[in-house]
Amino acid sequence: MCYGSLTLGPLQADLDTDLAAELIAHASDKGINFIDTAALYGNYEHIKKGIKKSRKDWIVSSKSYDYDAKGMKASLEKARVGMDRDVIDLFMLHETESEHTIRGHWEAFEYLLNAKSKGMVRAVGVSTHRIEGVRGANKFNEIDVIHPIFNFTGLGIEDGSVEEMESAIIEAHLKGKGIFAMKPLGGGNLISQREIAFDFLKSKNFIHSIAIGMQSFEEIDYNVLMIKNQKIPEDVIEITGNRVRTLHIDEWCNGCAECIKVCGQKALKIKDGRSTVDVNKCVLCSYCSSVCPLFCIKVV
């Protein structure tokens, strides 16, 4: 299991760095040693403190939207300095849409390949919400790892069905690429069916890890026990089952529509002069929060 750290930072729970560090250390005690972040998430300090409090070292993954060498160099250095690590284990292009996105960002990706040859990065890859993103990545032998959205309903896949995504991921697996899936609970929309959601992913031998967002000790305990097929205490089931996150839009929203432009799920629209969200489509990716000029939209 991978600790999906988006939940910790300012785009979602906005936890105090000391509390976030305690959660990361607790996850370490429970056996987790893989954490995923991004330049966008703004939580490198949380992770740095958490790693220092942990009893073991971590495998760290990050990603950025950079498209040229200068930008990627800055992003990689920001990650290395921000998390106090000489080497980033995995660095990815963030949210690639197809092979054309990869080609359009090739200068940045080439910088990562050069950084890999120098030992600053151990593996390179892409994250994606699209089937065409996986298929595109499959065309590049240089890509070591793919981080796709994948859950049993297909929620959050922008361009097709869960069956089509599975087929593309299997092709990637057969090409020897590492696969770690994101959004197993569809941004919280599938929490009432989480046993089915976990069982679905655990049954797929082509998935090497599952990135799960967690912002409480109980969530960490629940997810670890679920992954390990161990008995979960009733109080932990109740606490975590009642904690559902949603996208909150403040009353000062002026309907500028910047959030709509970046929403790949088509979950946002303007109604009565302000943004509204379709909770059945939203997967809490927080991209809308990152572009809102008035800071009126946030995952809570």
N, C-alpha and C positions, 0 to 999 in steps of 0.2 A: 504494500500500500504506500502511495505517495501522499504526503501532506500538501494539499492544495492551499497555498497561503494567501490567496486573494482575500479571503474572509477576514484576515487579521488587520489589514491596512486601511487607509483613509477612504478607499472606494466602497468599503462595506462596513464591518463592525468598528473600524477605527479604534482598535484597542490600544491602551497604554503599552509602550514597548516592554515594560517589565512584566506585565500580565502575559503578553504574547510570548515572551521568553520562557515564562513558567509553563505555558501550554506546549511549546516546542520541546522543552526538557522533559515534560511528562510523556509526550509522544515517544521520545527517545527511550525512556524507561520501559515503555510498553513494546519496544522492539522496532519502531519505525526509524528508518535512517535515510529517507529520500524525501526531499522537499522541493516544490516547484514554485517559482516566483516569476516576475517580469519587471522590466524597467517601468512599465505603466503602473504597477501596483503600489509603488512608493513604500515598500516595507523592508528594505534591506537592513535597516537598523534593528527591526524586530528580529529578523533571522540571525543577524550577527550575535545579538545578545542571547538568543535561544541556543545557538550552537555552542557558545562559550559556557552555558549552564549545563549542557548535556554531558552524559558520561561517555558518549561515543562520537566519532566523527560522522558527518552527514554527506550524502551525495546530493549536490545542489544543481538544480536546473533553473535557467533563466532564459529570457527571450526579449526581442525588441522588434519594432516596426522599421528599423533603419533600412535604407535602400542603397546607401553608398558606403565606401570604406571609412570615410571620416566619421560618419555618424555611428557606425558599428564599433569602431575603435573606442569612441567616447563611451558608448553603452557598455562595452565589455570592461573597460577600466572602472566605470562607475560601479559595476557589479563586484569586481574584484576588491576595490577599495571599500565599498559600502558594506560588504559582508566579511571583509578582512580575510580574503582567501586568495592565495597566489594562483590557484587553478579553479576554474568553473567546470564542473564535470560535464555539463551539457548546456550548450547555448543554441537557441533556435530563432528562426524567423517567426515572428508572431502573426498568427492568423492569416496564413497564406490561402488564397482562393483557388489556384490552379497552377499548372506548370508555367503559365504566363507571369503570374506573380513572382514565382521563383526566378525566372529569367530576368524580370524587371528589377529584382533585388540582388542580382548575381554579384555585383561589385561588393555588396555587404557580406554576402555569403562567402565569397572568395576570401574576404578578410578573415572570416571565421576559420576557413580551411587553413590559412596561413598561421593563424593563432594556434590551431590544433597542431600543426607541424612543429611549432615552437614550444609546445607543452603548456600553453596558457588555458587551453580548452581540451577536454578529453574526447568529446563527441559533439557532433553538430546535427541539427535537425530542423523540423518545422512543426508548428501547431496549426490546426485547421478545424473549421466547423463545416467543411464541405467535402463531399465525396470526390469532387474534382481536385481538391487540395491533396487528398491521399493519392489519387491516381497520378497527379502531376509529380508528386514526390517520388513515386515508384519509378519514374523515368530517369532519376539521377542517382547513380551509384555512390556519389559523394555524400548523400544524406544517410546518416546512421540511424536516426530515430524519428518517428512520427508520433505526434500527440493529438489524436483526433477526438472529437466529441462522439460518444457512443453509449447508448443506453437502450433498454429493451423496447421502448416505444418509438425510438428515433427522434425524440423531442430535442430540438435545437439544431438538427441537421438541416442545412439551408437549401439543399438542392436534390433531395431524393429520399429514399426510404432507408430504414435500418438494414434491410436485406442487401441493398446496394452498397451501403457503407461497409457492411461485414465482408462482402466480396472483395472490395478494394483493400481492406485491412488484411485479409488473408493473403492477397497477392503480395502486399508489403512484407508480411511475415515470411512468405516463401522466398523472398529476395534477401532475407537475412536482416531485415531492419527491426530495431527495437520498437515496441508499441506500448505506450502508456495512455490509457483512455481518460478522458475528462468528462465531467458532468454525469456521473452514474445515476444521480437522482434528478437530473434535469433542472438544476438550480433550485431544488427543493420541491418542485411540483409533484415528484413521485415519492415523497416521503411516506405517504400512507401505504405504499407498495414496496417499501424498501427491501424487504426480504426477497421478493421476486427480483428486484433490480440487482441486488448483490449476487444472487444465485445465477442470474443470467450472465453476468460478467465473469464470475468464478468458473463457469462451465466452458469458457472460451480459452483453449490452450494457446491461442495466438496472441492473447493479451498478457503482457509481462508485468504490468503494474496498473493500478487504478488511482487516479488523483482525486482526492476527496477533500472538499473544504470543511474545515472544523474551527470553531471558535469557542469551545468550552471543553472542560475536562471530561464531561459526560459523553459528549460527541466522540471524543477520541476513544474512550473506553468502549462505547457501543460499537464503533466501526472496527476496532481491533478484534473484539470478540466475534463479531459477525464474520470477518474475514477468516478467522481461525476456527470457525464452526464450534465455538464454545458457548456455554450457557450465559445469557445476559441477565443480570439482576432486574427485577420488575421496576424498581425505581429509576434505573437508567433508561429502560424502555419508555417509561412514562415521560420523563423529563425531555428526552430527545425527540419523542414523537410529537410533543406539543410545541416544539420550537420550530416555527415555520417562518422563513425570511421572505420578504417581499420588496418590491421596488416602490419607494415612497417619493411622491412628487409634491414639493412644498407649494403653498398657496401663492407665493410670489412668482411662480412660473409665468412668463410672458408669451409663451407659445413661439419661441424663436425657431423651433424645429431642428436645432443642431443635433439633438439626441436622436431624432428620427433618421437623420442621414447615416448614422453609424450602426443602426439596429439591424443586424442581419436576420433577425427573427420576425421582422415586421410586427413587433409587439406594441409599438408606440404609434400614436396618432394625435392630431390636434382636435380638441373638442371644446367648444365654448371659449376659445382663446387661450387654452393651456394644454399641455401634454397630458395624455391619459395612457394607461398601460393595460394590455390584455394579459392578465396573470397566467392564463393557460398557455401562452406562447413564450413568455419571458423566461430565460434561463439564468438570469442574474449574472450576466457576464461583466457588467459594470462599465462597458465601453461608453454608454450614454452618460454615466456619471463623470467620466474623464474629460468629456468635451463640453459639458454644460457651463456656459459663461457666468451663470448666476448661482451655481452650486446648489440648485434647487432639487436635484434628483439624486437619490442615494438608496442603496440596499440597506434595509434595517431588519 
